[in-house]
Amino acid sequence: METLAGKLEKGYIWLSVIVLVAFIAAITYSSVVLAIVVPGNDGQIVPKPGETLFAAVTRTKPFDQPGVRQTGPGTYDVVILGQAWMFNPGAIELPVGAEVTFLGTSIDIDHGLYIPGTTVNIMLLPGQIAKQKYRFTRPGEYRMICHEYCGMLHHQMTGTLTVK
């Protein structure tokens, strides 16, 4: 006859096996079905030996010319740089209904790009290329806010995105 301790031990072992299988299934599902992968060098701007990150980012397309580019009918790329207490560009203008792909990175330290009233919320990490899509369906002026503390003038790191 099995003791209570033995039954509890078997129960905990089975619980551990079930949790382990669930974690493995979740990781497999996210990588195979959802195509979530760890960023590789494709999403990074790597400086050459002796080169600063600023120089590497500003020589890399499309970050060599930050701003808005129309990529097709109603589709736009917004290339944005986070740097010491400012966004480059600091003012963006888009038409209503624009399907926008934000491409961003930082040239110095960690920054963030948050646009209240939308789902745009991007971490701008030094040399790491971040990408997010959003469709602007309502006209108005949206604020761009840095949501990652970046130093003593962090509170002034804002910009505007106008949808007409």
N, C-alpha and C positions, 0 to 999 in steps of 0.2 A: 504494500500500500504506500502511495506517494504522500510525502509530507506537504504541509502548506508551503514551506520554504521552497521545495522542489517545484511545486505548481507555479509559484510566483516567479521563480527563476526562468522557467520555460516560457511563461507569459511575456516577460521582459525581453527574452531573446527573440521571440516571434515579433514583438512590437518593433524591436531594433531592425530586424530583417525587413519588415514591411516599410518602415521609414526609409531605410537605405534604398530599397527598390523604387520607392516613390521619388526620391531625389534623383536617382539615375534616370528614371523615366522623364522627369521634368527637364533635366539638362539635355537629354537626347531630343525631346520634343522642341525645346527652344532653339537648339542648333540646327536641327534637320527641317522642321516644319516652319518655324518662324524666321529662320536664317539669321539668328543672332550669333555673332561671332566676336571674339576678342579682337580689338583693332590691331592691324599689322602695320607694316611700313607704308602701305598704300594710303593710310589715313594720317600720315605724319610728314612733317617737313623737317628733314634732318640736315643740320648745318654741316658744311664741309669742314675739314680740320682747319682751325684757326679762324673760322667765320662765326660771326655773332648770329644769334637767332633772328634778330631784326633784319640783318642782311639776307639771311636764307629765306625768310618769309616774303620780304619785299621783292625778291627776284623770282619767286615761284608764282606761276599763273594759277588762278586768277587773282591772287592776293597782291600782285604787283600793281593792280588798278582797282582798288575797292570801289564799290558803287552798285548801281542797278543796271542790269543788262536784260534786254528782251530776248528770250530764247525761242519764242514761237508765238502764235496767236494766243494772247491772254496768259502766257507763261513768262516768268521772270526769274532771274538769279539775283539775289542780293548778297554781294560779297562784303563782309564786314570784319574789321579788325578791332579787337579790344586792346587798348594800351593805356598806360598811366592816366587814369581818370577821364578817359574819353573813348567814344566810339568813332571809328573812321569808316564810312561817313557818319556824321552826327545828325543829318537830316535826310530822310528818304521820302520819295513821293511815288505812289503807285495808283493805278486805276482800280475802281471797284470791280470785284470779280477776279482779280489777279490771282493766279496760282503761283505762289512764290516758293522758291527753294532758297533757304538761307544757308550760306556757306560761311563759316566763321572760324577764326583762330585768334590767339593772343600772341603778341610779340614780346611780352615781358613776364607777367605773373598771371595767376588764375583770375579770370573775370567771369561774369555771367551775362547773358542777354535774356531778359524777361520782358514780355510785352503784355501788360495787364489787359484782360478782356479777350485774350486769345490763348491758344495752347502753346505758343512759342515760349520755350524755356530751354535755353542752350547753355551748356558749360563751355566757355572759351578758354581752353588750356593751351599753354605755350607750345606752339608747333604741332598741335593735334588738330586735325581738320574735323570740324563738327558740321553736321548737315541736318536740316529739318524743313519739312514742307508745311505750308499753310495757305489756305484760300481766304482772302479778305473780301467778305460779302457786304460789309457795311461801311459807308463812308464815314470819315471822321479823322481826328488827330489822335494817334496812339503814342504813348510814352514808351521809350526803350529805357530800361532800368538795369543797372548792374546789380545782380543779386548775390554776388560772391564778394565778401569783404576783401578789398584790394589796397588798403592803405588809408592815410589820413584824409584824402579828398574823395573817398569812395562815394560819399553821399551826393557828390556833384556829378557823378558819372551817369549822365542821362542823354537821351537824344529823342528825336521825334520821327514818327512815321506817319505821313499824311496819305489818306486814301480818298481820292476824288472820283 
